[in-house]
Amino acid sequence: MKETEVLNSKEVEKVKKFLETRQCDTEIFYTGESIFTVEDASRAVGAPHEEILKSLLLIVDGIPVLALMSGTNRVDLKKVKKLLGARKVSMAKPDYVYEYSGFRIGGVPPIGYKEQPMTLLDQDLFKYPNVWAAAGNDHSFFPISPSQLGEITNGRKAEIRK
């Protein structure tokens, strides 16, 4: 896929529109390499693994919840369960993620949904001035400060890492 095709894809357009409506002063970048994994993204972006944002869709008592994690951290489903007073918490399956969000695993952004799901932000994100988020596919990304990310997602800073 060519750069123009990637940056003009409907997935990236959703993210771009969201950023524009929230007046976020950031730019979406393209890479010819995949950013499917944290390691891929770190290499492509030129940032440490900790500064790569993982957007993970969870199912909490049947409701989608977005967990935004520092690249080296893993989400602790038991902590999410306790934090939200839930009965059941699980990772969403790839098919569900795509059906719900319109984004494929490896390019799931923290924003750009029809309706922003409840969002939890790994407190470790706030150690860094900026983190690098997927922008709708596995070849596009954008930098954003964790505090601005919290604002535009209506996110809640939380201790959710293992």
C-alpha positions as a printed Julia matrix, in Angstrom:
162×3 Matrix{Float64}:
   0.0     0.0    0.0
   1.28    3.47  -0.85
   1.6     6.3    1.67
  -1.28    8.28   0.14
  -3.55    5.22   0.2
  -2.76    4.59   3.87
  -3.15    8.19   5.01
  -6.38    8.6    3.04
  -7.92    5.33   4.19
 -11.31    5.54   5.89
  -9.77    4.3    9.16
  -7.11    7.02   9.25
  -9.69    9.61   8.14
 -11.82    8.78  11.21
  -8.83    9.44  13.47
  -7.83   12.59  11.58
 -11.39   14.01  11.84
 -11.55   13.24  15.55
  -8.22   15.01  16.17
  -9.37   18.02  14.15
 -12.7    18.34  15.97
 -10.84   18.24  19.3
  -8.33   20.8   17.98
  -5.37   18.54  18.75
  -2.14   19.97  17.46
  -0.57   16.76  16.21
   0.3    15.19  12.9
  -0.39   11.71  11.58
   2.73   10.03  10.26
   3.15    7.15   7.82
   5.69    4.35   7.86
   6.35    1.78   5.15
   7.02   -0.73   7.92
   4.22   -2.3    9.91
   3.63   -1.07  13.46
   1.69   -4.22  14.3
   3.72   -5.0   17.45
   5.25   -2.72  20.07
   8.68   -3.72  18.8
   7.7    -2.87  15.2
   6.27    0.48  16.3
   9.29    1.32  18.44
  11.61    0.69  15.53
   9.45    2.63  13.04
   8.8     5.59  15.34
  12.25    5.7   16.91
  10.89    5.77  20.46
  11.42    3.38  23.38
   8.91    0.56  23.87
   7.5     2.31  26.96
   6.38    5.27  24.84
   4.39    3.16  22.39
   0.68    3.22  23.19
  -1.25   -0.04  23.12
  -5.01    0.39  22.64
  -6.68   -2.76  23.96
 -10.4    -3.36  23.75
 -11.81   -5.22  26.74
 -15.29   -6.56  27.33
 -16.49   -5.63  30.81
 -19.83   -7.22  31.71
 -20.69   -7.19  28.01
 -19.65   -3.55  27.45
 -16.55   -2.45  25.46
 -13.92   -0.65  27.52
 -10.66    0.69  26.11
  -7.44    0.14  28.06
  -4.6     2.4   26.93
  -1.32    0.86  28.03
   2.36    1.73  27.96
   4.05   -0.56  25.42
   5.92   -2.67  27.98
   2.97   -3.17  30.3
   0.27   -5.81  30.26
  -3.26   -5.1   31.39
  -4.33   -6.85  34.59
  -7.92   -7.98  34.02
  -8.4    -8.63  37.74
  -7.48   -5.03  38.55
  -9.9    -3.77  35.88
 -12.61   -6.03  37.29
 -12.08   -4.71  40.83
 -11.74   -1.07  39.7
 -15.02   -1.16  37.77
 -16.9    -3.46  40.15
 -17.47   -5.88  37.28
 -18.38   -9.56  37.29
 -16.56  -10.51  34.08
 -13.68   -8.93  32.18
 -12.01  -10.36  29.08
  -9.94   -9.26  26.11
 -12.07   -8.69  23.01
 -11.43  -11.13  20.17
  -9.99   -9.64  16.94
 -13.26  -10.15  15.02
 -15.2    -8.31  17.72
 -12.66   -5.46  17.78
 -13.09   -4.95  14.03
 -16.87   -5.32  14.11
 -17.22   -2.87  17.01
 -14.63   -0.28  16.04
 -13.91   -0.62  12.33
 -10.2    -0.93  13.17
  -8.05   -4.02  12.82
  -5.68   -5.33  15.5
  -2.27   -3.69  15.04
  -3.78   -0.34  14.09
  -6.4     0.2   16.8
  -6.27    3.87  17.83
  -7.29    5.37  21.17
  -9.88    7.58  19.38
 -12.06    7.7   16.27
 -14.99    5.58  17.44
 -18.64    6.36  16.71
 -18.96    6.71  20.47
 -15.81    6.76  22.61
 -15.86    3.72  24.9
 -15.09    4.14  28.57
 -11.32    4.59  28.57
  -8.77    3.66  31.22
  -5.24    5.05  30.95
  -2.32    3.1   32.39
  -0.79    5.44  34.94
   2.7     4.66  33.61
   1.85    6.61  30.42
   2.14    9.81  32.45
   5.89    9.26  32.93
   6.46   10.38  29.32
   5.91   13.76  27.63
   4.42   12.04  24.56
   3.31    8.58  23.56
   2.91    7.21  20.03
  -0.52    5.9   19.1
  -1.74    3.95  16.09
  -3.84    6.15  13.81
  -6.26    3.58  12.4
  -4.05    1.03  10.66
  -0.68   -0.66  11.05
   1.21    1.94   8.99
   0.1     5.22  10.57
   0.68    6.78  13.96
   0.65   10.07  15.86
   2.3    11.53  18.97
   0.19   12.87  21.83
   0.76   13.81  25.44
  -0.87   11.48  27.97
  -2.73   14.39  29.57
  -4.2    15.45  26.22
  -5.03   11.81  25.5
  -6.93   11.68  28.79
  -8.83   14.83  27.89
  -9.9    13.8   24.39
 -10.92   10.28  25.43
 -12.59   11.37  28.68
 -10.21    8.78  30.07
  -9.49    7.85  33.62
  -5.93    7.39  34.89
  -5.81    4.0   36.59
  -3.52    1.38  38.1
  -4.36   -1.43  35.64
  -1.0    -2.99  34.79
   0.24   -6.39  35.87
